[in-house]
Amino acid sequence: MATTTLYQKMIVTADHCVHIQNPQLPAGAEIGVVLIVGETQALSSPATFWDQVPEMMVDGLPSDYSSRFEEYLRSEEA
């Protein structure tokens, strides 16, 4: 299978999307896309899991889970 490389510059929209349209792309074809962002244009490095932890919430837990753990368990059993 031959590989064809197409190069196309595009502008990222305000909602962080890019639109690729090229008449050389046949309808229904499966393609791969590689995005190359200039180092000075990237806003920041992607957030890691540990960066997101402080913002995560678990529904249904008491406000002070560390000191009310046993109380919480007893209320669940009742």
TIVO-2410 file (N, C-alpha, C; in nm, 3 decimals):
# residues 78
REC num residu      c1      c2      c3 atome chaine
REC   1      M   0.085  -0.118   0.000     N      A
REC   1      M   0.000   0.000   0.000    CA      A
REC   1      M   0.089   0.125   0.000     C      A
REC   2      A   0.067   0.212  -0.091     N      A
REC   2      A   0.144   0.337  -0.101    CA      A
REC   2      A   0.097   0.437   0.002     C      A
REC   3      T   0.189   0.516   0.054     N      A
REC   3      T   0.156   0.620   0.150    CA      A
REC   3      T   0.168   0.754   0.083     C      A
REC   4      T   0.066   0.836   0.099     N      A
REC   4      T   0.067   0.971   0.045    CA      A
REC   4      T   0.072   1.069   0.161     C      A
REC   5      T   0.155   1.169   0.151     N      A
REC   5      T   0.165   1.270   0.255    CA      A
REC   5      T   0.111   1.401   0.200     C      A
REC   6      L   0.015   1.458   0.269     N      A
REC   6      L  -0.040   1.589   0.233    CA      A
REC   6      L  -0.005   1.685   0.345     C      A
REC   7      Y   0.036   1.805   0.310     N      A
REC   7      Y   0.069   1.907   0.409    CA      A
REC   7      Y  -0.028   2.022   0.393     C      A
REC   8      Q  -0.091   2.060   0.501     N      A
REC   8      Q  -0.187   2.169   0.495    CA      A
REC   8      Q  -0.178   2.249   0.623     C      A
REC   9      K  -0.158   2.380   0.612     N      A
REC   9      K  -0.159   2.466   0.730    CA      A
REC   9      K  -0.304   2.504   0.759     C      A
REC  10      M  -0.335   2.517   0.888     N      A
REC  10      M  -0.470   2.556   0.925    CA      A
REC  10      M  -0.465   2.640   1.052     C      A
REC  11      I  -0.571   2.710   1.080     N      A
REC  11      I  -0.583   2.795   1.197    CA      A
REC  11      I  -0.675   2.726   1.297     C      A
REC  12      V  -0.633   2.724   1.423     N      A
REC  12      V  -0.717   2.668   1.529    CA      A
REC  12      V  -0.826   2.769   1.560     C      A
REC  13      T  -0.951   2.723   1.567     N      A
REC  13      T  -1.064   2.812   1.594    CA      A
REC  13      T  -1.071   2.845   1.743     C      A
REC  14      A  -1.158   2.937   1.779     N      A
REC  14      A  -1.173   2.979   1.918    CA      A
REC  14      A  -1.215   2.864   2.008     C      A
REC  15      D  -1.285   2.764   1.953     N      A
REC  15      D  -1.324   2.649   2.035    CA      A
REC  15      D  -1.225   2.534   2.024     C      A
REC  16      H  -1.100   2.566   1.984     N      A
REC  16      H  -0.987   2.473   1.983    CA      A
REC  16      H  -1.004   2.359   1.881     C      A
REC  17      C  -1.065   2.386   1.769     N      A
REC  17      C  -1.086   2.286   1.664    CA      A
REC  17      C  -1.007   2.323   1.538     C      A
REC  18      V  -0.980   2.223   1.458     N      A
REC  18      V  -0.924   2.245   1.325    CA      A
REC  18      V  -1.013   2.173   1.226     C      A
REC  19      H  -1.020   2.225   1.107     N      A
REC  19      H  -1.102   2.167   1.001    CA      A
REC  19      H  -1.011   2.131   0.885     C      A
REC  20      I  -1.015   2.006   0.844     N      A
REC  20      I  -0.932   1.959   0.734    CA      A
REC  20      I  -1.023   1.927   0.615     C      A
REC  21      Q  -0.994   1.991   0.504     N      A
REC  21      Q  -1.069   1.965   0.381    CA      A
REC  21      Q  -0.970   1.967   0.267     C      A
REC  22      N  -0.967   1.859   0.189     N      A
REC  22      N  -0.872   1.850   0.080    CA      A
REC  22      N  -0.932   1.762  -0.028     C      A
REC  23      P  -0.937   1.808  -0.152     N      A
REC  23      P  -0.997   1.728  -0.259    CA      A
REC  23      P  -0.921   1.598  -0.287     C      A
REC  24      Q  -0.798   1.586  -0.238     N      A
REC  24      Q  -0.722   1.464  -0.258    CA      A
REC  24      Q  -0.763   1.354  -0.160     C      A
REC  25      L  -0.845   1.386  -0.060     N      A
REC  25      L  -0.891   1.288   0.037    CA      A
REC  25      L  -1.020   1.223  -0.016     C      A
REC  26      P  -1.014   1.095  -0.051     N      A
REC  26      P  -1.134   1.029  -0.103    CA      A
REC  26      P  -1.237   1.008   0.009     C      A
REC  27      A  -1.363   1.024  -0.023     N      A
REC  27      A  -1.471   1.004   0.074    CA      A
REC  27      A  -1.465   0.862   0.129     C      A
REC  28      G  -1.479   0.849   0.259     N      A
REC  28      G  -1.479   0.719   0.323    CA      A
REC  28      G  -1.342   0.661   0.352     C      A
REC  29      A  -1.235   0.730   0.312     N      A
REC  29      A  -1.100   0.679   0.334    CA      A
REC  29      A  -1.063   0.692   0.481     C      A
REC  30      E  -0.992   0.593   0.534     N      A
REC  30      E  -0.940   0.600   0.670    CA      A
REC  30      E  -0.802   0.665   0.663     C      A
REC  31      I  -0.784   0.772   0.740     N      A
REC  31      I  -0.658   0.846   0.736    CA      A
REC  31      I  -0.605   0.863   0.877     C      A
REC  32      G  -0.478   0.897   0.889     N      A
REC  32      G  -0.417   0.935   1.015    CA      A
REC  32      G  -0.377   1.081   1.005     C      A
REC  33      V  -0.382   1.149   1.117     N      A
REC  33      V  -0.351   1.292   1.118    CA      A
REC  33      V  -0.241   1.317   1.221     C      A
REC  34      V  -0.138   1.390   1.183     N      A
REC  34      V  -0.032   1.430   1.274    CA      A
REC  34      V  -0.038   1.582   1.285     C      A
REC  35      L  -0.048   1.632   1.407     N      A
REC  35      L  -0.053   1.776   1.429    CA      A
REC  35      L   0.084   1.822   1.477     C      A
REC  36      I   0.136   1.925   1.416     N      A
REC  36      I   0.265   1.983   1.453    CA      A
REC  36      I   0.239   2.125   1.498     C      A
REC  37      V   0.262   2.151   1.626     N      A
REC  37      V   0.238   2.284   1.682    CA      A
REC  37      V   0.373   2.346   1.712     C      A
REC  38      G   0.395   2.467   1.663     N      A
REC  38      G   0.519   2.536   1.693    CA      A
REC  38      G   0.535   2.554   1.843     C      A
REC  39      E   0.656   2.534   1.892     N      A
REC  39      E   0.681   2.537   2.037    CA      A
REC  39      E   0.637   2.670   2.099     C      A
REC  40      T   0.657   2.780   2.030     N      A
REC  40      T   0.621   2.910   2.087    CA      A
REC  40      T   0.470   2.933   2.082     C      A
REC  41      Q   0.397   2.854   2.002     N      A
REC  41      Q   0.253   2.874   1.991    CA      A
REC  41      Q   0.174   2.791   2.090     C      A
REC  42      A   0.231   2.686   2.144     N      A
REC  42      A   0.160   2.603   2.240    CA      A
REC  42      A   0.139   2.681   2.369     C      A
REC  43      L   0.016   2.678   2.421     N      A
REC  43      L  -0.015   2.754   2.542    CA      A
REC  43      L   0.055   2.697   2.664     C      A
REC  44      S   0.045   2.568   2.682     N      A
REC  44      S   0.108   2.505   2.798    CA      A
REC  44      S   0.112   2.355   2.774     C      A
REC  45      S   0.182   2.286   2.861     N      A
REC  45      S   0.185   2.141   2.849    CA      A
REC  45      S   0.051   2.085   2.893     C      A
REC  46      P   0.014   1.967   2.843     N      A
REC  46      P  -0.115   1.909   2.880    CA      A
REC  46      P  -0.119   1.881   3.030     C      A
REC  47      A  -0.236   1.894   3.088     N      A
REC  47      A  -0.253   1.869   3.231    CA      A
REC  47      A  -0.239   1.721   3.259     C      A
REC  48      T  -0.171   1.689   3.368     N      A
REC  48      T  -0.157   1.551   3.409    CA      A
REC  48      T  -0.273   1.516   3.503     C      A
REC  49      F  -0.287   1.387   3.530     N      A
REC  49      F  -0.390   1.342   3.623    CA      A
REC  49      F  -0.374   1.412   3.758     C      A
REC  50      W  -0.252   1.421   3.808     N      A
REC  50      W  -0.230   1.480   3.940    CA      A
REC  50      W  -0.259   1.630   3.941     C      A
REC  51      D  -0.250   1.696   3.828     N      A
REC  51      D  -0.287   1.837   3.822    CA      A
REC  51      D  -0.438   1.855   3.840     C      A
REC  52      Q  -0.515   1.754   3.797     N      A
REC  52      Q  -0.660   1.762   3.800    CA      A
REC  52      Q  -0.721   1.715   3.932     C      A
REC  53      V  -0.648   1.639   4.013     N      A
REC  53      V  -0.702   1.581   4.136    CA      A
REC  53      V  -0.767   1.685   4.228     C      A
REC  54      P  -0.706   1.801   4.255     N      A
REC  54      P  -0.771   1.896   4.346    CA      A
REC  54      P  -0.909   1.941   4.300     C      A
REC  55      E  -0.937   1.935   4.171     N      A
REC  55      E  -1.065   1.980   4.118    CA      A
REC  55      E  -1.170   1.869   4.111     C      A
REC  56      M  -1.129   1.744   4.135     N      A
REC  56      M  -1.221   1.631   4.126    CA      A
REC  56      M  -1.308   1.623   4.251     C      A
REC  57      M  -1.431   1.581   4.232     N      A
REC  57      M  -1.523   1.562   4.343    CA      A
REC  57      M  -1.587   1.425   4.330     C      A
REC  58      V  -1.612   1.363   4.444     N      A
REC  58      V  -1.684   1.236   4.447    CA      A
REC  58      V  -1.817   1.262   4.516     C      A
REC  59      D  -1.926   1.234   4.448     N      A
REC  59      D  -2.058   1.259   4.504    CA      A
REC  59      D  -2.089   1.164   4.619     C      A
REC  60      G  -2.160   1.211   4.719     N      A
REC  60      G  -2.210   1.127   4.827    CA      A
REC  60      G  -2.115   1.108   4.943     C      A
REC  61      L  -2.000   1.171   4.944     N      A
REC  61      L  -1.908   1.157   5.056    CA      A
REC  61      L  -1.932   1.269   5.155     C      A
REC  62      P  -1.907   1.242   5.285     N      A
REC  62      P  -1.921   1.351   5.384    CA      A
REC  62      P  -1.818   1.460   5.357     C      A
REC  63      S  -1.845   1.579   5.407     N      A
REC  63      S  -1.755   1.691   5.381    CA      A
REC  63      S  -1.617   1.669   5.441     C      A
REC  64      D  -1.610   1.602   5.558     N      A
REC  64      D  -1.480   1.573   5.618    CA      A
REC  64      D  -1.465   1.421   5.626     C      A
REC  65      Y  -1.431   1.362   5.516     N      A
REC  65      Y  -1.424   1.217   5.503    CA      A
REC  65      Y  -1.320   1.155   5.596     C      A
REC  66      S  -1.211   1.223   5.623     N      A
REC  66      S  -1.103   1.166   5.702    CA      A
REC  66      S  -1.143   1.141   5.847     C      A
REC  67      S  -1.221   1.230   5.908     N      A
REC  67      S  -1.257   1.213   6.048    CA      A
REC  67      S  -1.396   1.153   6.067     C      A
REC  68      R  -1.476   1.143   5.964     N      A
REC  68      R  -1.612   1.091   5.977    CA      A
REC  68      R  -1.630   0.959   5.905     C      A
REC  69      F  -1.523   0.888   5.876     N      A
REC  69      F  -1.530   0.764   5.800    CA      A
REC  69      F  -1.619   0.660   5.867     C      A
REC  70      E  -1.597   0.633   5.997     N      A
REC  70      E  -1.677   0.532   6.067    CA      A
REC  70      E  -1.823   0.575   6.075     C      A
REC  71      E  -1.847   0.703   6.103     N      A
REC  71      E  -1.985   0.753   6.108    CA      A
REC  71      E  -2.054   0.735   5.973     C      A
REC  72      Y  -1.983   0.762   5.867     N      A
REC  72      Y  -2.038   0.745   5.733    CA      A
REC  72      Y  -2.072   0.599   5.706     C      A
REC  73      L  -1.985   0.508   5.743     N      A
REC  73      L  -2.011   0.366   5.722    CA      A
REC  73      L  -2.133   0.319   5.801     C      A
REC  74      R  -2.145   0.365   5.928     N      A
REC  74      R  -2.261   0.326   6.009    CA      A
REC  74      R  -2.391   0.377   5.948     C      A
REC  75      S  -2.389   0.498   5.896     N      A
REC  75      S  -2.512   0.552   5.836    CA      A
REC  75      S  -2.551   0.476   5.709     C      A
REC  76      E  -2.455   0.422   5.638     N      A
REC  76      E  -2.483   0.344   5.517    CA      A
REC  76      E  -2.544   0.208   5.553     C      A
REC  77      E  -2.504   0.151   5.668     N      A
REC  77      E  -2.554   0.021   5.709    CA      A
REC  77      E  -2.697   0.030   5.760     C      A
REC  78      A  -2.736   0.144   5.813     N      A
REC  78      A  -2.870   0.162   5.873    CA      A
REC  78      A  -2.979   0.172   5.770     C      A
***
